[in-house]
């Protein structure tokens, strides 16, 4: 079956061979007359999604009365990232429900912008009852776009904001759990983590393990779980390199074999907003420890670069991770939300020093509260290559 997609700039279209993956376009390369997301069925049943162009006006009929995820938009090198703030709903009488911050005390029509008042609105500060904290006169498809105009100026002046339509949660059968391990340690670390993952109800066929640093490439199924033993030797980067070459999926959640997960982990991972075709959904705002969801299309696009991480030193691997290199290469990213914080994102938290693996070497516990996961990181002069 052949499918034709007409764009303003055909050269911008990035097409991938894997059946069922989404196709992505640079935001600046395509113009949409109505600003709507174009979705075209493809043979696998998954839509082809094109990121829409920014347009003037807000469709208030679609907005009012419907739940949305309120967020801040941050610039990436060639795209944007959204930090979710809260789930909320604009009610017809001007109330804002589901969210209780003074900046969004109420809403009203906004008549001082470049579009008619019926196509614009403002969130009104609860402190004074009439001065806006943000104004909304644009849309990206059916996603309203606003700008913050309240205090403090030194932090949030002209911060771009968005409201992402909220859809009922769908089955996440396209999500796999990608565990990064290495030949030296996987026999010790994997049994404990797998026990935790199975207790969370994660099906065995959705757990994929990449063991890096092997003498030869081999695919092996162990107790119903697929393992890729890889000659690529690049720490966690090897798992991201191998995944799109070995398996088909919508999104892969990267985790480490040294992670510990707690009840609610699976629901936290799989309950993300799917309104846009995200490249990456990091578990923290700066994608610490590479934890998060990655689309198959994104990993395919980055595969040549990931291949070059073969034999990268642990030091250089940490530098690339701590620099948020993968996040900055994304075109469309959404930080993972914490359902217990009404959809707000959470930064990673440093905790105590602990000899978690009983090796005589202490690590620092780093907590990722949005997804109920802990990571143990080498402290001070400890060798990062050792368990």
C-alpha positions in Angstrom: 0.0 0.0 0.0 1.4 3.5 -0.9 0.6 6.6 1.0 1.2 10.2 -0.1 1.8 13.0 2.3 1.9 16.5 0.8 4.0 19.1 2.6 5.3 22.6 2.0 8.8 21.2 2.0 9.1 17.5 1.0 12.8 17.5 1.8 12.0 18.0 5.4 10.1 14.6 5.7 12.0 12.1 7.7 10.7 8.6 6.7 11.6 5.5 8.6 11.4 1.9 7.3 9.9 0.4 10.4 6.2 -0.3 9.8 3.9 1.6 12.1 6.3 4.3 13.4 5.4 7.9 13.2 6.9 10.4 10.8 8.2 13.7 12.1 8.8 17.1 10.5 10.7 20.1 11.7 8.2 22.7 13.0 9.6 25.5 10.9 9.5 23.5 7.6 5.7 22.9 7.3 2.8 25.3 7.2 -0.7 24.2 8.0 -3.5 26.4 6.8 -5.8 25.5 9.7 -3.2 24.7 12.3 -4.7 21.2 12.8 -2.7 18.0 13.3 -3.0 15.9 10.2 -3.5 12.2 10.9 -3.5 9.7 8.1 -4.0 6.0 8.6 -1.1 3.7 7.8 -1.2 -0.1 7.3 -0.4 -0.9 10.9 -3.4 1.2 12.1 -1.3 3.8 13.8 -1.7 7.4 12.5 1.0 9.4 10.8 1.2 12.5 12.9 2.7 15.8 11.7 3.5 18.5 14.2 1.3 21.6 13.3 2.4 25.1 12.6 1.7 27.9 15.1 -1.4 29.9 14.1 -3.4 32.9 15.5 -6.5 32.4 17.7 -7.8 29.8 20.1 -10.8 27.5 19.4 -12.6 28.2 22.7 -15.3 25.7 21.8 -12.8 22.9 22.0 -11.1 24.3 25.1 -13.9 25.2 27.5 -15.2 22.3 29.5 -12.6 19.8 28.3 -9.6 18.7 30.5 -6.2 19.8 29.5 -2.6 19.5 30.8 -1.2 22.9 31.5 2.5 23.3 30.8 5.5 25.5 30.2 7.3 25.3 26.8 11.0 25.4 26.7 13.2 25.7 23.6 15.5 22.8 22.5 18.0 23.1 19.7 15.5 22.2 17.0 12.3 21.9 18.8 10.6 22.3 22.2 10.1 20.6 25.5 7.0 20.8 27.7 7.2 20.8 31.5 3.8 19.8 32.8 2.4 21.9 35.6 -1.2 20.7 36.3 -4.3 19.1 35.0 -7.1 21.6 34.8 -10.4 22.5 33.1 -11.7 25.9 32.0 -15.4 26.0 33.0 -18.0 28.1 31.0 -18.6 30.5 34.0 -14.9 31.5 34.2 -13.9 29.1 37.0 -10.8 26.9 36.7 -11.2 23.5 38.2 -8.8 20.7 39.0 -5.9 23.2 39.7 -5.5 25.6 42.6 -2.8 28.1 42.0 -3.4 31.9 42.4 -1.9 32.6 38.9 -4.8 30.7 37.4 -7.5 32.0 39.8 -10.1 32.3 36.9 -10.2 33.0 33.2 -11.9 35.5 31.0 -12.0 36.6 27.3 -9.0 38.7 26.3 -9.7 41.6 24.0 -6.4 43.4 23.7 -4.5 41.0 21.4 -4.2 40.6 17.7 -7.3 38.4 17.4 -11.0 38.9 18.3 -11.9 38.4 22.0 -13.9 35.3 21.2 -10.7 33.7 20.0 -8.5 34.6 22.9 -8.5 34.4 26.7 -6.5 35.2 29.8 -5.9 33.5 33.1 -6.6 36.0 35.8 -4.6 36.3 39.0 -6.6 35.4 42.1 -4.8 38.1 44.0 -6.5 41.0 42.2 -9.3 39.5 40.2 -8.8 41.3 36.9 -5.1 41.5 35.9 -4.0 38.6 33.7 -1.2 36.3 34.7 -1.0 35.0 31.2 -2.6 35.7 27.8 -3.6 33.2 25.1 -4.0 34.3 21.5 -2.3 31.5 19.5 -2.6 27.7 18.9 -0.5 24.9 17.7 -3.2 22.8 16.1 -5.8 22.4 18.8 -3.3 23.1 21.6 -3.7 26.7 22.9 -0.4 28.7 23.3 0.0 31.5 25.9 2.6 33.8 27.4 3.2 34.5 31.1 3.0 38.2 32.1 3.0 38.2 35.9 5.6 38.2 38.6 8.4 37.4 39.1 9.9 39.0 36.0 13.4 37.7 36.5 12.3 34.0 36.2 9.2 33.7 34.0 9.0 36.9 31.9 7.3 36.0 28.6 7.5 32.3 29.4 5.6 30.4 26.7 2.8 28.2 28.0 0.5 25.6 26.5 -2.6 23.6 27.2 -2.4 20.0 25.9 -5.8 18.3 25.3 -6.2 15.4 27.7 -7.5 12.1 26.3 -8.7 9.0 28.1 -5.7 6.7 28.8 -5.3 4.0 26.2 -3.7 0.6 26.5 0.1 1.0 26.4 0.8 -2.2 24.5 3.3 -0.3 22.3 5.5 0.5 25.4 8.5 -1.8 26.1 10.8 -1.7 29.1 14.4 -1.5 27.9 16.9 -2.6 30.6 20.5 -1.6 30.1 23.0 -4.1 31.6 26.5 -5.3 31.0 28.2 -8.6 30.8 30.1 -8.3 34.1 27.1 -7.6 36.3 23.8 -8.8 34.7 23.7 -12.2 36.4 23.8 -10.4 39.8 21.6 -7.4 39.1 19.0 -8.6 36.7 17.2 -11.3 38.9 16.4 -8.7 41.5 15.1 -6.1 39.1 13.1 -8.6 37.1 11.3 -9.8 40.2 10.3 -6.2 40.9 9.1 -5.7 37.3 7.0 -8.9 37.2 5.5 -7.9 40.6 4.4 -4.7 38.9 2.5 -6.7 36.3 4.8 -5.9 33.4 4.4 -8.8 30.9 7.5 -10.7 30.1 7.2 -10.0 26.4 7.5 -6.3 27.0 10.7 -6.5 28.9 13.8 -6.3 26.7 17.4 -6.6 28.2 20.5 -5.4 26.4 23.7 -6.8 27.8 26.6 -4.7 26.4 30.3 -5.6 26.1 29.9 -9.1 24.8 32.4 -11.0 22.6 29.7 -11.7 19.9 26.2 -10.6 19.1 23.4 -13.0 20.2 19.7 -12.9 20.7 18.5 -15.2 23.5 15.2 -15.7 25.3 15.7 -16.4 29.0 12.6 -17.4 31.0 10.4 -15.7 28.4 12.3 -12.5 28.4 14.3 -11.4 25.3 17.9 -10.6 25.8 20.2 -9.0 23.3 23.9 -9.8 24.0 25.7 -7.1 22.1 29.3 -6.4 21.1 28.5 -2.7 21.3 30.2 -1.5 24.4 28.8 1.9 25.4 27.2 1.4 28.8 23.5 2.6 28.7 24.0 4.1 25.3 24.3 0.5 23.9 20.7 -0.2 24.9 19.4 2.8 23.1 21.5 1.9 20.0 20.4 -1.7 19.9 16.7 -1.3 20.7 15.4 0.0 17.3 17.5 -2.5 15.5 16.2 -5.5 17.4 12.6 -4.7 18.3 9.5 -2.9 17.1 7.7 -0.7 19.6 6.1 2.7 19.9 8.1 3.8 23.0 10.9 2.2 25.0 11.4 3.1 28.6 15.1 3.0 29.3 16.1 1.8 32.8 19.3 0.5 34.4 19.8 -2.9 35.9 20.8 -1.1 39.1 17.4 0.6 39.5 14.9 -0.2 42.2 11.2 0.3 41.4 8.3 0.7 43.7 4.5 0.0 43.5 2.9 2.3 40.9 6.0 2.4 38.7 4.2 0.8 35.6 1.2 3.1 35.8 3.4 6.1 36.2 5.3 5.2 33.0 2.4 4.2 30.8 -0.1 7.0 31.8 1.5 9.7 29.7 -0.3 12.2 27.5 -0.2 11.1 23.8 -1.6 14.1 22.1 1.6 14.8 20.2 4.1 12.3 18.7 6.8 12.8 21.3 10.4 12.0 20.5 11.3 11.7 24.2 9.6 11.8 27.6 12.4 12.2 30.2 11.8 11.2 33.8 13.2 14.5 35.0 13.4 18.0 33.3 17.1 17.5 32.3 16.8 13.8 31.5 19.0 12.7 34.3 20.5 9.2 34.0 18.9 8.9 30.5 15.8 7.6 32.3 12.6 8.0 30.3 10.6 7.0 27.2 12.0 7.2 23.7 10.1 6.8 20.5 11.2 4.2 18.0 11.4 6.9 15.3 13.6 9.1 17.5 16.1 6.3 18.3 16.1 5.3 14.6 17.0 8.9 13.7 19.8 9.0 16.2 21.1 5.5 15.5 24.2 6.5 13.5 25.3 8.8 16.4 24.5 6.2 19.0 26.6 3.6 17.1 29.6 5.9 17.6 29.3 5.6 21.4 30.9 2.1 21.1 33.8 2.0 23.5 33.0 5.4 24.9 34.6 5.8 28.3 32.4 5.9 31.4 33.6 9.5 32.0 32.6 10.7 28.5 29.3 8.7 28.7 28.5 10.5 31.9 29.4 13.9 30.4 27.1 13.3 27.4 24.3 12.2 29.7 24.7 15.1 32.2 24.7 17.5 29.3 21.2 16.3 28.4 22.5 15.6 24.9 19.7 13.3 23.9 17.0 15.6 25.2 18.5 18.6 23.3 18.4 16.5 20.0 14.6 15.9 20.4 12.1 17.9 18.3 9.2 17.3 20.6 9.6 16.3 24.3 7.3 16.1 27.3 8.7 15.7 30.9 6.9 12.8 32.6 4.2 13.8 35.0 3.5 12.8 38.6 -0.1 11.8 39.0 0.1 12.3 42.8 1.1 16.0 42.1 -1.9 16.6 39.7 0.3 16.1 36.7 3.2 18.4 37.8 6.7 17.3 36.8 9.2 16.4 39.5 13.0 16.9 39.4 15.3 14.1 40.5 16.2 14.3 44.2 19.5 13.5 45.9 19.2 11.3 49.1 21.6 9.5 51.4 24.9 7.6 50.8 24.3 3.9 50.9 26.1 0.6 50.2 23.1 -0.7 48.4 24.8 -3.6 46.5 26.9 -4.8 49.5 30.2 -4.3 47.6 31.9 -2.1 50.2 31.4 0.9 47.8 28.8 3.5 48.7 26.6 5.2 46.2 24.2 8.1 46.4 20.5 7.3 46.2 18.8 9.4 43.5 15.1 9.4 43.5 12.8 9.9 40.5 9.5 10.6 42.3 7.4 10.9 39.1 7.9 7.3 38.2 8.6 5.7 41.6 12.1 4.7 40.8 15.5 4.9 42.6 18.9 5.0 41.0 22.2 4.5 42.9 25.1 6.6 41.6 28.8 6.3 42.4 29.9 8.8 45.0 33.2 10.8 45.2 36.3 8.8 44.2 34.5 5.5 43.7 35.2 3.8 40.3 32.2 4.4 38.0 33.0 1.1 36.2 32.6 -1.0 39.3 29.4 -2.3 40.9 
